[in-house]
């Protein structure tokens, strides 16, 4: 927490001074009671003593006073506020291994459902694009606010060969850059960009290596959030000529996705089933829908101080009134 007018915090020194004055006054009161009558006779004059509860109004009032002084100092805190606009590119692996059904109904179908769950979480003004990648990366739909177009692109996903992860990241960065150039031409401020990449394996084919893609994304300030899908038991069956079936083991490989997330300022997640995958995307949608902002929170301290002062005054005036 920071303060817009920190010199006002000097006023907090008044609180220990007030405590000292109260103790001095209380001792004088006890001394005057002793001068007035024998202390042993006081129980006959007062029905009951509040005991330690008599300190409660003082504590409440002093805490309220402290909050009021802090409020005058104009406290500032970093809070999460809704982000109105941003550009997010969904990069989805459509390689052969995504046909594995260890994540029901298949890895690709689970990825599609998770991407749609993400769409339901982000604000409507977000521009969302789709990039698919197998042997090469391709644009499914450029970043747009039209959710129907994005959903149609997701519905058209079909498995292919290869896993060109580096190409997908580079293409996602380029898509976001084009959108920002268009916004600048229209006189609008650039919006934050990010890539959500879901895959089950390491780089296989493609022209751009992950290390080069990481450097490109980092230089453009585009974090890449990666989600690894699949289990070690994943297999793909392929029909061969002659009626034979070939079973290919396709365990997930996290190394490349971990490097992408760490190198670009994103985050790495692993989903072992469809429910976990959907939850990851829903959480990311909520997270990317907010941003951190430094805001003055004087009103919070002012409201708290007013409430405490009222409570302290009420306790002093009514709860601890003398009873004849």
Order of alpha helices (4+ residues) and beta strands (2+ residues): beta-alpha-alpha-alpha-beta-beta-alpha-beta-beta-alpha-alpha-beta-alpha-beta-beta-beta-alpha-beta-alpha-beta-alpha
